[in-house]
Every structure is written in C-alpha cells, then in structure tokens.
C-alpha cells in the first residue's frame, strides 16, 4: 500500500504537468485502487483534473476532455463545465474523485460537488462494461489472456462494484475494504485481482453473470436518479475566476483575493471599504480590484 505522502507527491507532480501545458488547474482528485484500499505494487496512480475554461473556450464552445498518460498513471482532464455535466448525472467514478481524501486544489470545488451521490444505474452500467472487458483481449492484457483467457482485474471490479452497490445504498463508501463488513476481505480481493488462485475462465464468467444479476435486483424498478442543479453556482465561480485570470494578465489592472476564515478583516480594507464592516469576524471571501492610469 502507498503512503499518503507518496500519493500527494504524485498529485502535485500531475498538477505541474498540467500547468506546464498551460492549464489553470482548479482541482485534482485521485480515483482508483488506493481509494478503496485495493492497491498493490502493480497499481498506477490515476487522477481526474478540473481546469478553468478560458474566455476564448467559452465563447467558441470549446470543450476540454482528454486523458494524459504519465509515467505513474493517467490524468483525466476536463474543464469545469464538462466535469459538471458528467458528475451531475451521478457518474460514480467522478464522484469518487471528489469524495477521495487524496485531492489538492480549491476546496470550494470539493464542497460544491460533494453534494452529488452516485447514480445506482451508473454502477450497474459499469458492471456490464467490466463484464464485456472481462473476455476482450486488449493489447495491454496479452499476458493475462495467455495465462487464463480473461482479465482478472475486470472480475475484481465486478465484485467490488456489487459490494459498493450493496453496502450503504444511500451513502456509498469507497473504502469498504477497510470496514471488514463485506463478503470479500482485502486479501481475498487482491488474490482475485491478480488471480493468484488460478480461477478458471468458466468459473469467473459464471460468477460474474450471477453477481450482475444480483446487482440488478438491488435497484428498485421505480428508481430514478434526481440530479442537483448547480448552474448558478458554477456560472458565478467561473465568472469570478476568469475575472481574476484576466486581471492577472493585465498591464493596467490587478486584483487580490482575500479570505478571512473568521479572523478580523484588515483595518486598511475596512477603511477603504466600509461595507466590509458588517462581515467583520465572519468567514467571508472578497476581491479587491485595483487599476492604474498613466497620465
């Protein structure tokens, strides 16, 4: 298992990789085996990144949605608008990247998106996808198929997703293998993931189909996912941050953002802006814009 220090170091490296490519990184969250305590020495570090769309991108409706492969794993990069469009549908893998304890970036993003809970049908849909991949020989899985004729990692995902669907339906936990209340313990899941017990293709296929059937029965016939609308919050967040970015690059204007965290507002700001007095002592954020004119 990886140490927290190692994981946060990787996330910081990923952030620098994206910034070097010109992206304004708002948030980076880990997703994958480290979150649910099933990582081993072969595990990669995968993350989802949220970037600020530029004014140009918004005007011309340019979407950023790409995967960047790195030495230690990959980064799924999406602009804030695109990420919001995906997560509001209840996509559990994107929610996982928000729920994770391994994240860096703006806490406002984390707070906004933590309101979303997984769509149960998205979990079931992922189980069907894993079942299809179970016996599909991708080039990167040549070794596994030569040994067993299937990809054991997909099998372990089918079981894991069923456990997640079955455990605390209203409050999904991604760290279920820390709890010890599930059918399969961590050690057993790792054996399945790497197929150290040499399970046969026939057994794995049959059990996968049975598990998906049971998962389907866990979702009520009248189940309907109700998305949360954060359009206003996302719009304001983007507007405020684009303003800051434009001012940072301006030769005649600048801006500074200040958050009090419940401490007194600086006297110099109170003197310049008396309106702040009513917020003194509260946890508030404000932006001061300044400009210069050469005569």
C-alpha positions in Angstrom: 0.0 0.0 0.0 1.1 3.5 -0.7 1.8 6.2 1.9 -0.3 9.3 1.9 2.8 11.3 1.3 3.6 9.4 -1.8 0.1 9.9 -3.3 0.1 13.6 -2.6 3.5 13.9 -4.2 2.2 12.3 -7.3 -0.8 14.6 -7.4 1.5 17.6 -7.1 3.6 16.3 -10.0 0.4 15.8 -12.1 -0.6 19.4 -11.3 2.8 20.7 -12.5 2.5 18.6 -15.7 -0.9 20.2 -16.5 0.3 23.7 -15.6 3.3 23.3 -17.9 0.8 22.6 -20.7 -0.9 25.9 -20.0 -3.9 24.7 -18.0 -5.3 26.5 -15.0 -5.8 23.6 -12.6 -8.7 24.1 -10.1 -8.8 20.6 -8.6 -7.1 17.2 -8.8 -8.6 14.1 -7.2 -7.4 10.5 -7.1 -9.6 7.7 -8.3 -8.8 4.0 -8.4 -7.5 1.3 -6.1 -5.9 3.5 -3.5 -9.3 4.9 -2.6 -10.8 1.6 -1.8 -7.7 0.0 -0.2 -7.0 -2.5 -3.0 -3.7 -1.1 -4.4 -0.6 -3.2 -4.6 2.9 -2.8 -6.1 1.5 -3.0 -9.7 -1.1 -0.3 -9.2 -1.0 3.0 -11.1 -1.9 6.5 -9.8 -4.9 7.8 -11.8 -6.5 11.2 -11.2 -9.3 13.4 -12.5 -8.4 17.0 -13.0 -10.7 20.0 -13.3 -9.4 23.0 -15.2 -10.8 26.5 -15.6 -12.1 27.1 -19.2 -10.7 30.2 -20.8 -12.9 33.0 -22.0 -12.0 32.0 -25.6 -13.1 28.4 -24.9 -16.4 29.5 -23.5 -17.1 32.0 -26.4 -16.3 29.4 -29.1 -17.8 26.5 -27.1 -14.5 24.6 -27.0 -14.6 21.6 -24.7 -11.6 20.1 -22.9 -11.9 16.4 -22.3 -8.8 14.3 -22.7 -6.6 11.7 -21.0 -2.9 12.5 -20.5 -0.7 9.4 -19.9 2.0 9.9 -17.3 4.9 7.7 -16.1 2.9 6.6 -13.0 -0.6 6.6 -14.3 -3.0 8.9 -16.2 -4.9 12.1 -15.8 -8.5 12.5 -17.0 -8.6 16.2 -17.7 -11.9 18.1 -18.1 -12.9 21.8 -18.0 -15.2 22.7 -15.1 -18.3 22.9 -17.3 -17.7 19.5 -18.8 -16.9 17.9 -15.5 -20.1 19.3 -14.1 -22.1 17.9 -17.0 -20.8 14.5 -16.2 -20.9 14.4 -12.4 -24.5 15.8 -12.2 -25.6 12.6 -13.9 -24.3 10.7 -10.9 -21.3 9.1 -12.5 -19.8 7.3 -9.6 -16.1 7.4 -10.8 -16.2 11.2 -11.0 -17.9 11.4 -7.6 -15.2 9.1 -6.2 -12.5 11.7 -7.3 -14.4 14.3 -5.2 -15.0 12.1 -2.2 -11.4 10.9 -2.0 -9.2 12.0 0.8 -6.4 12.3 -1.8 -7.1 15.7 -3.5 -5.4 19.0 -4.0 -6.9 22.3 -5.2 -9.8 24.6 -4.4 -11.9 23.4 -1.5 -14.9 25.3 -2.9 -14.9 22.8 -5.9 -14.9 19.9 -3.4 -17.7 21.4 -1.3 -19.9 22.0 -4.4 -19.5 18.6 -6.0 -19.7 16.6 -2.7 -23.5 17.2 -2.9 -23.7 14.7 -5.7 -24.3 11.0 -4.9 -23.8 8.1 -7.2 -26.5 7.1 -9.7 -27.1 3.4 -8.9 -27.7 2.7 -12.6 -24.3 4.1 -13.4 -22.7 1.5 -11.1 -24.7 -1.3 -12.7 -23.8 0.1 -16.2 -20.1 -0.1 -15.2 -20.5 -3.7 -14.1 -21.8 -4.6 -17.6 -18.8 -2.8 -19.1 -16.4 -4.7 -16.9 -18.2 -8.0 -17.9 -17.6 -7.1 -21.6 -14.0 -6.3 -21.0 -13.5 -9.5 -18.9 -13.1 -11.6 -22.0 -12.0 -9.0 -24.5 -8.3 -9.2 -25.2 -6.9 -5.7 -25.3 -3.2 -5.5 -26.4 -2.2 -4.5 -22.9 -3.7 -7.7 -21.5 -2.0 -10.2 -23.7 -0.1 -11.8 -20.8 -3.3 -12.3 -18.7 -5.1 -13.9 -21.7 -2.2 -16.2 -22.4 -2.4 -17.4 -18.8 -6.1 -17.6 -18.1 -8.1 -16.4 -21.1 -9.6 -13.4 -19.3 -8.6 -10.3 -17.4 -8.9 -10.9 -13.6 -8.8 -7.2 -12.8 -12.2 -6.8 -14.5 -13.6 -9.7 -12.5 -12.4 -8.0 -9.2 -14.1 -4.8 -10.4 -17.4 -6.5 -10.9 -17.3 -7.9 -7.3 -16.2 -4.5 -6.0 -19.0 -2.6 -7.7 -21.5 -5.1 -6.4 -20.2 -4.6 -2.9 -20.4 -0.8 -3.3 -24.0 -1.1 -4.6 -25.0 -3.4 -1.8 -23.3 -1.5 1.0 -25.0 1.6 2.4 -27.1 2.3 -0.7 -27.8 5.9 0.4 -24.3 6.8 1.4 -21.8 4.9 -0.8 -18.4 4.2 0.8 -15.4 3.8 -1.4 -13.3 2.5 1.4 -15.4 -0.6 2.0 -12.4 -2.9 2.3 -11.2 -1.0 5.4 -14.5 -1.8 7.2 -14.5 -5.6 7.2 -18.2 -6.0 6.8 -18.3 -7.1 3.2 -18.2 -10.6 1.7 -14.7 -10.3 0.5 -11.8 -9.0 2.6 -8.9 -7.0 1.1 -6.6 -10.0 0.9 -9.1 -12.1 -1.0 -9.9 -9.2 -3.3 -6.2 -8.8 -4.2 -6.0 -12.6 -4.9 -8.9 -12.2 -7.3 -7.4 -9.1 -8.9 -4.1 -10.9 -9.7 -5.7 -14.3 -10.0 -3.1 -15.9 -7.7 -5.6 -18.7 -7.0 -5.7 -19.5 -10.8 -9.5 -19.3 -11.1 -10.8 -20.7 -14.4 -12.4 -18.7 -17.1 -15.6 -20.7 -16.9 -16.0 -20.1 -13.1 -15.2 -16.4 -13.4 -17.7 -15.8 -16.3 -20.5 -17.7 -14.5 -19.9 -15.9 -11.2 -19.7 -12.5 -12.9 -23.1 -13.1 -14.6 -24.6 -14.2 -11.2 -23.2 -11.1 -9.5 -24.5 -8.7 -12.1 -27.9 -10.4 -11.9 -28.0 -9.9 -8.1 -26.8 -6.3 -8.6 -29.7 -5.6 -10.9 -32.2 -6.9 -8.3 -30.8 -4.3 -5.8 -32.1 -1.4 -7.8 -35.9 -0.8 -7.4 -38.0 -0.9 -10.6 -39.2 2.7 -9.9 -35.7 4.0 -9.2 -35.0 7.4 -10.7 -31.9 9.5 -10.2 -32.6 13.1 -9.4 -29.8 15.4 -10.5 -28.8 18.5 -8.4 -28.8 21.8 -10.3 -25.7 23.9 -9.6 -25.9 26.0 -12.7 -25.8 29.4 -10.9 -23.0 28.3 -8.5 -20.9 27.0 -11.4 -21.6 30.1 -13.5 -20.6 32.5 -10.7 -17.5 30.5 -9.9 -16.3 30.6 -13.5 -17.1 34.3 -13.9 -15.2 35.2 -10.7 -12.1 33.1 -11.6 -12.0 34.3 -15.2 -12.0 37.9 -14.0 -9.1 37.1 -11.8 -7.2 35.5 -14.6 -7.8 38.4 -16.9 -6.6 40.9 -14.3 -3.5 38.9 -13.6 -2.5 39.2 -17.2 -3.4 42.9 -17.5 -0.8 45.6 -17.5 -3.1 48.3 -16.0 -5.3 46.3 -13.7 -4.8 43.8 -10.9 -6.8 42.0 -8.2 -6.2 40.3 -5.0 -8.5 37.8 -3.3 -8.8 37.6 0.4 -10.5 35.1 2.7 -10.9 35.8 6.4 -11.6 32.3 7.8 -13.4 34.0 10.7 -10.5 36.4 11.6 -10.8 40.2 11.6 -10.8 41.9 8.2 -7.6 44.0 7.8 -8.1 47.6 9.0 -6.8 49.0 5.7 -9.6 47.3 3.8 -12.2 48.3 6.4 -11.1 51.9 6.0 -11.3 51.8 2.2 -14.5 49.7 2.0 -16.9 50.4 5.0 -19.3 47.9 3.6 -17.0 45.2 4.9 -17.7 46.1 8.5 -20.9 44.1 8.5 -18.9 41.0 7.6 -16.1 41.6 10.1 -15.3 38.4 12.1 -17.2 36.1 9.7 -15.7 33.6 7.3 -16.0 35.6 4.0 -14.1 36.0 0.8 -13.8 39.2 -1.2 -11.8 40.5 -4.2 -10.2 43.9 -4.3 -9.7 45.3 -7.8 -7.0 47.9 -8.4 -6.0 49.8 -11.6 -3.5 52.4 -12.8 -3.7 55.0 -15.4 -0.5 56.6 -16.7 -1.0 60.4 -17.4 
